[in-house]
Amino acid sequence: MKRLEINNAKEMSVAIRNEIFRSEESRYDHRLHGLLLVSEGMSCYEAGNIFGEDPRTVERWVKRFNEKGFNALREGVRSGRHSRLTPQQMDQIGSDLRKNPGEFGYDQNLWDGKLLMHHIWEKFHVKIGVRTCQLIFHRLEFRRRKPRGIIAKGDPDEQYAFKKTL
């Protein structure tokens, strides 16, 4: 029988792995397949190599399965890091972001991560990084608006004629 090959195997391997990790059920099936290979006599190193997993990960699957059965292979709750801000503080930040920063005595006209970080410190005495503040914008469904640049020595009449929306 002729050996079959997948076109663009390296790219497709990444795409297949992404598809596996897309849902909880597919990750569960992925773990079951790894355990099946181990139960058929493969080592954790061999099974891990086939599935693109660290052998230690496969060992953990086997240990959890032996201790607690099939349910140990299902996805658990991933709580993540707790927020430093309470839900009430997040609501207050959301209402503050709807206002102009000048209303709070800031010199800027638009909110950005640095200004929000400063505002949160001033208002709640909670230290948060700039990147986290940018994620707060996203979580609260705000988008950052930046003023458009003005071309130096540009003719305003020609620029006006060139605009898409008048």
C-alpha positions as CSV (number, residue, x, y, z in Angstrom):
1,M,0.0,0.0,0.0
2,K,1.3,3.5,-0.9
3,R,2.2,5.6,2.0
4,L,-0.1,8.6,2.4
5,E,1.2,12.1,3.2
6,I,-0.5,15.3,4.2
7,N,0.3,18.4,2.1
8,N,2.1,21.1,4.1
9,A,2.6,18.7,7.0
10,K,4.3,21.1,9.3
11,E,1.7,23.8,8.9
12,M,-1.1,21.3,9.2
13,S,0.4,19.8,12.3
14,V,0.1,23.2,14.0
15,A,-3.5,23.6,12.7
16,I,-4.5,20.2,13.9
17,R,-3.1,20.9,17.4
18,N,-5.0,24.2,17.5
19,E,-8.2,22.3,16.5
20,I,-7.6,19.8,19.3
21,F,-7.2,22.5,21.9
22,R,-10.2,24.4,20.7
23,S,-12.7,22.6,22.8
24,E,-12.9,20.8,26.1
25,E,-14.2,17.6,24.5
26,S,-11.4,17.4,22.0
27,R,-8.8,17.9,24.7
28,Y,-10.5,15.1,26.7
29,D,-10.4,12.8,23.6
30,H,-6.7,13.8,23.1
31,R,-5.9,12.6,26.6
32,L,-7.9,9.4,26.1
33,H,-5.9,8.6,22.9
34,G,-2.6,9.2,24.8
35,L,-3.8,6.8,27.6
36,L,-4.8,4.2,25.0
37,L,-1.3,4.2,23.6
38,V,0.2,3.8,27.0
39,S,-2.3,1.0,27.8
40,E,-1.2,-0.8,24.6
41,G,2.4,-0.9,25.9
42,M,3.9,2.4,24.7
43,S,6.0,4.4,27.0
44,C,5.0,7.9,28.1
45,Y,7.9,9.2,26.1
46,E,6.7,7.5,22.9
47,A,3.1,8.5,23.4
48,G,4.2,12.1,24.2
49,N,6.3,12.2,21.1
50,I,3.4,11.1,18.9
51,F,1.0,13.6,20.5
52,G,3.4,16.5,20.7
53,E,3.2,16.5,24.5
54,D,5.9,16.4,27.1
55,P,6.3,12.9,28.5
56,R,5.7,14.3,32.0
57,T,2.3,15.5,30.9
58,V,1.4,12.0,29.7
59,E,2.7,10.6,33.1
60,R,0.3,13.0,34.9
61,W,-2.6,11.8,32.7
62,V,-1.8,8.2,33.6
63,K,-1.5,9.0,37.3
64,R,-4.7,11.0,37.4
65,F,-6.5,8.3,35.5
66,N,-5.3,5.6,37.9
67,E,-6.3,7.6,40.9
68,K,-9.7,9.0,39.8
69,G,-10.8,7.4,36.6
70,F,-12.2,9.0,33.5
71,N,-13.4,12.2,35.2
72,A,-9.8,13.1,36.1
73,L,-9.1,13.6,32.4
74,R,-11.9,16.1,31.9
75,E,-11.2,19.9,32.0
76,G,-11.2,21.3,35.5
77,V,-12.1,24.8,36.5
78,R,-9.3,27.3,35.8
79,S,-9.9,30.2,38.0
80,G,-6.8,32.2,37.0
81,R,-5.5,35.1,39.0
82,H,-8.0,37.0,41.1
83,S,-8.6,40.6,40.0
84,R,-7.2,43.3,42.3
85,L,-10.3,45.4,41.5
86,T,-13.7,44.6,42.9
87,P,-16.7,44.4,40.5
88,Q,-17.9,47.7,42.0
89,Q,-14.5,49.3,41.3
90,M,-14.7,48.0,37.7
91,D,-18.2,49.5,37.3
92,Q,-16.8,52.9,38.6
93,I,-13.9,52.7,36.2
94,G,-16.4,52.0,33.3
95,S,-18.3,55.1,34.2
96,D,-15.1,57.2,34.6
97,L,-13.9,56.1,31.2
98,R,-17.2,57.5,29.7
99,K,-16.1,60.9,30.9
100,N,-13.4,63.2,29.6
101,P,-10.1,62.8,31.5
102,G,-10.1,66.6,31.9
103,E,-13.1,66.2,34.3
104,F,-10.7,64.5,36.7
105,G,-8.0,67.2,36.4
106,Y,-5.9,65.4,33.9
107,D,-4.1,67.3,31.0
108,Q,-4.8,64.6,28.4
109,N,-8.0,64.5,26.2
110,L,-8.1,60.8,25.7
111,W,-7.7,57.8,28.0
112,D,-4.8,55.5,27.5
113,G,-3.2,52.7,29.6
114,K,-0.8,55.0,31.4
115,L,-3.5,57.5,32.3
116,L,-5.9,54.7,33.5
117,M,-3.1,53.2,35.6
118,H,-2.5,56.5,37.2
119,H,-6.3,57.1,37.7
120,I,-6.8,53.7,39.3
121,W,-3.9,54.4,41.7
122,E,-5.3,57.9,42.6
123,K,-8.8,56.7,43.1
124,F,-8.5,53.2,44.6
125,H,-4.8,53.0,45.7
126,V,-4.4,49.8,43.6
127,K,-1.3,49.3,41.6
128,I,-1.9,47.8,38.2
129,G,0.4,47.7,35.2
130,V,-0.2,49.5,31.9
131,R,-0.9,46.2,30.0
132,T,-3.5,45.2,32.5
133,C,-5.1,48.6,32.1
134,Q,-5.2,48.0,28.3
135,L,-6.9,44.7,29.0
136,I,-9.4,46.5,31.2
137,F,-10.3,48.7,28.2
138,H,-10.9,45.6,26.2
139,R,-12.9,43.9,29.0
140,L,-15.1,47.0,29.3
141,E,-15.5,47.1,25.5
142,F,-13.8,50.4,25.0
143,R,-11.5,51.1,22.1
144,R,-8.6,53.4,22.2
145,R,-9.1,56.4,20.0
146,K,-6.1,58.3,18.7
147,P,-6.2,61.6,17.0
148,R,-5.2,61.5,13.4
149,G,-1.9,63.0,12.5
150,I,-1.6,66.2,10.4
151,I,0.8,66.3,7.5
152,A,3.2,69.1,7.9
153,K,3.1,71.7,5.1
154,G,0.1,70.0,3.7
155,D,-2.6,72.0,1.8
156,P,-5.8,71.8,3.8
157,D,-8.0,72.2,0.7
158,E,-6.3,69.2,-1.1
159,Q,-6.6,67.1,2.1
160,Y,-10.2,67.9,2.4
161,A,-10.9,66.9,-1.2
162,F,-9.0,63.6,-0.7
163,K,-11.0,62.4,2.4
164,K,-13.2,59.4,2.0
165,T,-16.0,60.9,4.2
166,L,-16.8,64.5,3.9
